[in-house]
Amino acid sequence: MGKDKTETGRDSMKKIVVVLPTFNEKQNIVKFTAEVLSQEKQLPGYRVEVLIVDSHSPDGTLEVARELEKQNDRVHVLAVGLGLGTALVEGHKYSLNNLNPDIMAQLDADGQVGADVLLRLVKGIEEGYSLVLGSRFVPGGKNLLPPSRRFYSFASSWFVRVIMGPFNIKEVTNSARAFTPELFKKINFDRMPWKEKTFIIQPAFLHEAILAGAKYKEVPLVFKNRAEGYSKMKVFNYTYDVITYIVDARLHTWGINFPLFTLSRRLKTFIKFGIVGVIGTTVDFVFYNFFIDYFLIRPATSKGLSTEVAIISNFFLNNFWTFRHRKTNTNIWQKLGLYNLVSLGGLLIGVLIVKLLHTIYGDGAVNILGVPVAYYNLYFFATIPPVMIWNFLMNHLITWRHQKEE
């Protein structure tokens, strides 16, 4: 039996598959999916399908998506691991292998960008571009975020353009994109950090697409705020990844094959611990000089007092930032006690180093670039490397020891 006219008509239409990555979008996914599918009315000759890719949403998003899939043959659902990059890349690979798209597109499912941008993305592909990017920063685009986030999105895009390039792309951070299957097949995913949990997938995908020979353009979009806001820690982690990735990319274009991004990921906890250490060292140094200059306390004793002040400061920064994701069997007060006990080793190392150097060299000063620097300040800085290594190793292995290791 031959196909009916409806089936024949569908077969002759080009297909757009829009990937919608979701994490806790139960309240938005039904409405936004309908908005995306409704764009088909203004895209003659195209069939629009949606692939919802959920990353283990605890709010029941996947179950809602499954119901949509049962009700509409233009909706497909895929469950993947955590991370925006994982959702997008695995989603597009599934789309390419199972849904036969003529145009591959992606949008955020939270509704910050209206579904009507799909019309402009598709038009760009029809004009012969292999990659079309939605942008707040081109004529017709609008950024309706609060001032602080507006500045962050503009600054991050500008920074990426200056360091990594290309400078003629003004928007690198949002998901609204469309591209051809031919371009997607050329992208080197082995080199791309698409399994990271931050939004590094956006500049990384763009960079690899350009390396793969993408012909690109930007089209305007309106970017709105969402009610629940964003975690400052996510912003910091994303910033950290962006900086290390784009510097890594620039080094590679200069022929310097140093794996900066990979190393920075492996050493991320240590680097965060080091940043806290710099803050603690500043606190330590200020109080060290304060005790010597205002209370005339001897350097070794001052070092002991100033270190204890820094220990308390560092503990709270490490607990709520460096090791915040560690699951331990101890509460905050037990950790504070362990941290102080561990830090006694670092305190003892610091005091002994200062005592030894003071005994050998005594008081005095040395001229550095015409500035007199007291010996006791040099003694202080000599304690930093051994104390930092001791503190990191002991706190990694004892204070914030991961539960699964016990």
C-alpha positions as CSV (number, residue, x, y, z in Angstrom):
1,M,0.0,0.0,0.0
2,G,1.4,3.4,-0.9
3,K,1.9,6.3,1.5
4,D,-0.9,8.8,2.0
5,K,-0.5,12.4,1.0
6,T,0.4,13.5,4.5
7,E,3.2,11.0,4.8
8,T,4.5,11.8,1.3
9,G,4.5,15.5,2.1
10,R,6.4,15.0,5.3
11,D,9.0,12.9,3.5
12,S,9.7,15.8,1.1
13,M,10.1,18.3,3.8
14,K,13.5,19.3,5.4
15,K,13.8,18.5,9.0
16,I,15.0,20.8,11.9
17,V,15.9,19.0,15.1
18,V,16.1,21.4,18.1
19,V,18.0,20.1,21.1
20,L,16.7,21.4,24.4
21,P,19.1,20.5,27.3
22,T,17.2,20.4,30.6
23,F,18.0,20.4,34.3
24,N,15.1,21.1,36.7
25,E,12.9,22.6,34.0
26,K,9.6,20.9,34.9
27,Q,7.8,24.2,35.1
28,N,9.0,25.4,31.7
29,I,9.4,22.4,29.5
30,V,5.8,21.9,28.3
31,K,5.2,25.6,27.4
32,F,8.6,26.1,25.8
33,T,8.4,22.9,23.8
34,A,5.1,24.0,22.4
35,E,6.6,27.4,21.5
36,V,9.4,25.8,19.6
37,L,7.1,23.4,17.7
38,S,4.8,26.3,16.8
39,Q,7.6,27.9,14.8
40,E,7.0,25.4,12.1
41,K,4.0,27.4,10.9
42,Q,6.4,30.2,9.8
43,L,9.0,27.8,8.3
44,P,7.4,26.5,5.1
45,G,9.0,23.4,3.8
46,Y,10.4,22.4,7.2
47,R,9.3,19.9,9.8
48,V,10.4,21.0,13.3
49,E,11.1,18.3,15.9
50,V,12.4,18.7,19.5
51,L,14.8,16.5,21.3
52,I,14.7,17.1,25.1
53,V,17.9,16.0,26.7
54,D,17.7,15.7,30.5
55,S,20.6,15.5,32.9
56,H,19.1,13.6,35.8
57,S,16.7,16.5,36.9
58,P,15.6,15.7,40.5
59,D,12.4,17.8,40.0
60,G,10.7,15.3,37.6
61,T,11.5,17.1,34.3
62,L,12.3,13.7,32.6
63,E,8.9,12.3,33.5
64,V,7.1,15.3,32.1
65,A,9.2,15.1,28.9
66,R,8.3,11.4,28.5
67,E,4.6,12.3,28.6
68,L,5.2,14.9,25.9
69,E,6.9,12.3,23.8
70,K,4.0,9.9,24.1
71,Q,1.6,12.7,23.0
72,N,3.5,14.1,20.1
73,D,5.6,12.3,17.5
74,R,7.6,15.5,17.0
75,V,9.0,15.2,20.5
76,H,11.9,12.9,21.4
77,V,13.6,12.4,24.8
78,L,17.1,11.4,25.8
79,A,18.5,10.9,29.4
80,V,22.2,11.7,29.8
81,G,24.7,12.4,32.5
82,L,25.2,15.7,34.2
83,G,26.5,18.8,32.5
84,L,25.3,21.2,29.7
85,G,28.1,20.0,27.4
86,T,27.2,16.4,27.9
87,A,23.5,17.2,27.1
88,L,24.3,19.2,24.0
89,V,26.9,16.9,22.5
90,E,25.2,13.6,23.2
91,G,21.9,15.1,22.1
92,H,23.3,16.3,18.8
93,K,25.0,12.9,18.2
94,Y,21.7,11.1,18.9
95,S,19.9,13.5,16.6
96,L,22.4,13.0,13.8
97,N,22.3,9.2,14.1
98,N,18.6,8.6,14.7
99,L,16.5,11.6,13.5
100,N,18.2,12.6,10.2
101,P,18.2,16.4,10.6
102,D,18.9,18.7,7.7
103,I,19.5,21.5,10.2
104,M,20.7,21.0,13.8
105,A,19.7,23.6,16.3
106,Q,19.8,24.2,20.1
107,L,18.0,26.5,22.5
108,D,18.0,26.7,26.3
109,A,14.8,25.3,27.7
110,D,14.4,28.0,30.4
111,G,12.8,30.5,28.1
112,Q,15.4,33.2,28.5
113,V,15.6,33.4,24.7
114,G,12.3,33.3,22.8
115,A,11.7,30.4,20.5
116,D,11.2,32.8,17.6
117,V,15.0,33.1,17.2
118,L,14.8,29.8,15.5
119,L,13.4,31.6,12.4
120,R,16.4,33.8,12.1
121,L,18.8,30.9,12.8
122,V,17.2,28.8,10.0
123,K,17.3,31.8,7.6
124,G,21.1,32.1,8.2
125,I,21.6,28.4,7.3
126,E,19.4,29.0,4.1
127,E,21.7,31.9,3.2
128,G,24.6,29.5,3.0
129,Y,26.2,29.7,6.5
130,S,27.1,26.5,8.2
131,L,27.0,28.1,11.7
132,V,24.5,30.7,12.9
133,L,24.7,32.2,16.4
134,G,22.1,34.1,18.3
135,S,23.5,37.3,19.8
136,R,22.5,40.0,22.2
137,F,25.2,42.3,21.0
138,V,24.4,42.8,17.3
139,P,21.8,45.3,15.9
140,G,18.3,44.3,16.9
141,G,19.6,42.2,19.9
142,K,18.7,43.1,23.5
143,N,20.1,42.1,26.8
144,L,17.4,42.4,29.5
145,L,19.5,40.9,32.4
146,P,20.2,42.9,35.6
147,P,23.2,45.3,35.3
148,S,25.6,43.0,37.0
149,R,24.9,40.0,34.8
150,R,24.7,42.2,31.7
151,F,28.2,43.4,32.5
152,Y,29.4,39.9,33.1
153,S,28.0,38.5,29.8
154,F,29.4,41.4,27.8
155,A,32.8,41.2,29.6
156,S,33.2,37.5,29.2
157,S,32.4,37.6,25.5
158,W,34.8,40.5,25.0
159,F,37.5,38.7,26.9
160,V,37.1,35.5,24.9
161,R,37.2,37.5,21.6
162,V,40.4,39.3,22.6
163,I,42.4,36.3,23.9
164,M,41.1,33.4,21.7
165,G,39.2,35.1,18.9
166,P,37.7,35.6,16.4
167,F,37.1,39.2,17.3
168,N,34.2,39.7,14.8
169,I,31.9,37.3,16.8
170,K,30.3,39.3,19.6
171,E,28.4,36.6,21.5
172,V,30.0,33.4,22.7
173,T,28.1,32.4,25.8
174,N,24.5,31.5,25.0
175,S,23.0,28.3,23.5
176,A,20.9,29.7,20.7
177,R,22.7,28.2,17.7
178,A,22.1,26.3,14.4
179,F,24.5,24.5,12.2
180,T,24.7,22.0,9.4
181,P,25.2,18.2,10.0
182,E,28.2,18.5,7.7
183,L,29.9,21.0,10.1
184,F,29.0,18.9,13.2
185,K,30.7,15.9,11.7
186,K,34.0,17.8,11.2
187,I,34.3,19.0,14.8
188,N,37.0,17.4,16.9
189,F,35.2,16.3,20.1
190,D,38.2,14.5,21.4
191,R,39.9,17.9,21.8
192,M,36.8,19.7,23.2
193,P,36.1,19.7,27.0
194,W,32.4,18.9,26.5
195,K,32.1,16.8,29.6
196,E,32.8,19.6,32.1
197,K,30.0,20.7,34.3
198,T,30.2,24.4,33.6
199,F,29.1,26.2,30.5
200,I,32.6,26.0,28.9
201,I,30.9,24.0,26.0
202,Q,29.7,27.3,24.5
203,P,33.1,29.0,23.7
204,A,34.7,25.6,23.2
205,F,32.2,24.5,20.6
206,L,32.5,27.8,18.8
207,H,36.3,27.5,18.7
208,E,36.3,24.0,17.4
209,A,33.6,24.8,14.8
210,I,35.7,27.6,13.5
211,L,38.8,25.4,13.4
212,A,36.6,22.9,11.4
213,G,36.0,25.6,8.8
214,A,32.6,27.0,9.8
215,K,31.2,29.9,7.7
216,Y,29.4,31.8,10.4
217,K,27.1,34.8,11.1
218,E,25.2,36.3,14.1
219,V,21.5,37.0,14.3
220,P,19.8,39.1,16.9
221,L,18.0,37.8,19.9
222,V,16.4,39.1,23.1
223,F,17.9,37.6,26.3
224,K,15.6,37.8,29.4
225,N,16.2,37.1,33.1
226,R,15.0,34.0,34.9
227,A,13.4,34.2,38.3
228,E,15.6,31.9,40.3
229,G,18.9,33.6,39.6
230,Y,22.4,31.9,39.5
231,S,24.9,30.7,42.0
232,K,27.9,32.9,42.5
233,M,30.0,29.7,42.7
234,K,28.8,28.6,39.3
235,V,29.8,32.0,37.9
236,F,33.3,31.7,39.5
237,N,33.8,28.1,38.2
238,Y,32.7,29.1,34.7
239,T,35.0,32.1,34.8
240,Y,37.9,29.9,35.9
241,D,37.2,27.4,33.0
242,V,36.8,30.2,30.4
243,I,40.1,31.8,31.4
244,T,42.1,28.6,31.4
245,Y,40.5,27.3,28.2
246,I,40.9,30.4,26.0
247,V,44.5,30.9,27.2
248,D,45.1,27.2,26.3
249,A,43.6,27.7,22.9
250,R,45.7,30.8,22.2
251,L,48.9,29.0,23.2
252,H,48.0,26.2,20.8
253,T,47.6,28.7,17.9
254,W,51.1,29.9,18.7
255,G,52.4,26.4,18.5
256,I,52.8,26.0,22.3
257,N,51.3,22.6,23.0
258,F,51.1,23.0,26.8
259,P,48.0,21.3,28.2
260,L,47.0,24.2,30.4
261,F,43.3,23.5,30.5
262,T,43.7,19.9,31.3
263,L,46.2,20.5,34.1
264,S,44.1,23.4,35.5
265,R,41.1,21.0,35.8
266,R,43.2,18.3,37.5
267,L,44.7,20.8,39.9
268,K,41.6,22.9,40.4
269,T,41.2,22.1,44.1
270,F,44.8,22.8,44.7
271,I,44.6,26.1,42.8
272,K,41.5,27.1,44.8
273,F,43.3,26.1,48.0
274,G,46.2,28.3,46.8
275,I,44.0,31.3,46.2
276,V,42.6,30.9,49.7
277,G,46.2,30.6,50.8
278,V,47.1,33.9,49.2
279,I,44.2,35.6,51.1
280,G,45.3,33.9,54.3
281,T,48.9,34.9,53.7
282,T,47.8,38.6,53.3
283,V,45.9,38.3,56.6
284,D,48.9,36.6,58.2
285,F,51.3,39.2,56.9
286,V,49.2,42.1,58.1
287,F,48.8,40.8,61.6
288,Y,52.5,39.6,61.7
289,N,53.6,43.2,61.1
290,F,50.9,44.6,63.4
291,F,52.1,42.5,66.3
292,I,55.8,43.4,65.7
293,D,55.3,47.1,65.0
294,Y,52.6,48.0,67.6
295,F,53.2,45.5,70.3
296,L,56.9,45.0,69.9
297,I,56.5,41.2,70.0
298,R,59.4,39.2,68.7
299,P,59.1,37.8,65.1
300,A,58.8,34.1,66.0
301,T,56.0,34.8,68.6
302,S,54.3,37.3,66.2
303,K,54.3,34.6,63.5
304,G,52.5,32.2,65.8
305,L,49.8,34.7,66.7
306,S,49.3,36.0,63.1
307,T,49.1,32.4,61.7
308,E,46.3,31.5,64.1
309,V,44.3,34.5,62.8
310,A,44.9,33.3,59.2
311,I,44.0,29.7,60.1
312,I,40.5,30.8,61.2
313,S,40.0,32.9,58.1
314,N,41.3,30.2,55.8
315,F,39.1,27.5,57.3
316,F,35.8,29.2,56.5
317,L,37.0,30.0,52.9
318,N,38.1,26.4,52.3
319,N,35.0,24.9,53.9
320,F,32.5,27.0,51.9
321,W,34.5,27.1,48.6
322,T,37.5,24.9,48.1
323,F,36.1,21.7,49.5
324,R,32.4,22.7,49.5
325,H,31.4,19.6,47.4
326,R,33.2,17.1,49.6
327,K,31.0,14.7,51.5
328,T,32.5,14.0,54.8
329,N,31.4,12.3,58.0
330,T,32.1,15.4,60.2
331,N,30.2,18.6,60.9
332,I,31.6,22.1,60.6
333,W,32.8,22.3,64.2
334,Q,34.6,19.0,64.0
335,K,36.2,20.1,60.7
336,L,37.3,23.4,62.4
337,G,38.9,21.3,65.2
338,L,40.7,19.1,62.7
339,Y,41.7,22.1,60.6
340,N,43.3,23.7,63.7
341,L,45.1,20.5,64.6
342,V,46.4,20.0,61.1
343,S,47.4,23.6,60.9
344,L,49.5,23.2,64.0
345,G,52.0,21.4,61.9
346,G,52.1,24.3,59.4
347,L,52.4,26.7,62.3
348,L,55.3,24.8,63.8
349,I,57.0,24.6,60.4
350,G,56.6,28.4,60.0
351,V,57.8,29.2,63.5
352,L,60.8,27.0,63.2
353,I,61.8,28.5,59.8
354,V,61.5,32.0,61.1
355,K,63.4,31.1,64.3
356,L,66.2,29.5,62.4
357,L,66.6,32.3,59.9
358,H,66.4,34.9,62.7
359,T,69.0,33.1,64.7
360,I,71.3,32.9,61.7
361,Y,70.8,36.4,60.2
362,G,69.3,38.4,63.1
363,D,67.6,41.7,62.5
364,G,68.4,44.1,59.7
365,A,67.2,45.1,56.2
366,V,68.2,44.7,52.6
367,N,67.7,47.1,49.7
368,I,65.5,45.7,46.9
369,L,65.1,48.0,44.0
370,G,65.9,50.9,46.2
371,V,63.3,49.9,48.9
372,P,64.5,48.8,52.3
373,V,63.0,45.4,53.2
374,A,63.3,44.1,56.8
375,Y,64.8,40.7,57.2
376,Y,61.8,39.5,59.2
377,N,59.6,40.0,56.1
378,L,62.0,37.8,54.1
379,Y,61.8,35.2,56.8
380,F,58.0,35.3,56.6
381,F,57.9,34.7,52.8
382,A,60.4,31.8,53.2
383,T,57.7,29.9,55.2
384,I,55.0,30.0,52.5
385,P,55.9,27.1,50.1
386,P,56.6,24.4,52.8
387,V,53.6,25.5,54.9
388,M,51.2,25.6,51.9
389,I,52.2,22.1,50.7
390,W,51.8,20.7,54.3
391,N,48.4,22.3,54.8
392,F,47.0,21.2,51.5
393,L,48.1,17.6,51.8
394,M,46.9,17.2,55.4
395,N,43.6,18.9,54.8
396,H,42.9,17.0,51.6
397,L,43.7,13.7,53.4
398,I,42.2,14.4,56.8
399,T,39.9,17.5,57.4
400,W,37.9,17.2,54.1
401,R,38.6,13.5,53.4
402,H,35.9,12.3,51.1
403,Q,33.4,10.0,52.6
404,K,33.9,7.3,50.0
405,E,37.6,7.0,51.0
406,E,36.7,6.0,54.5
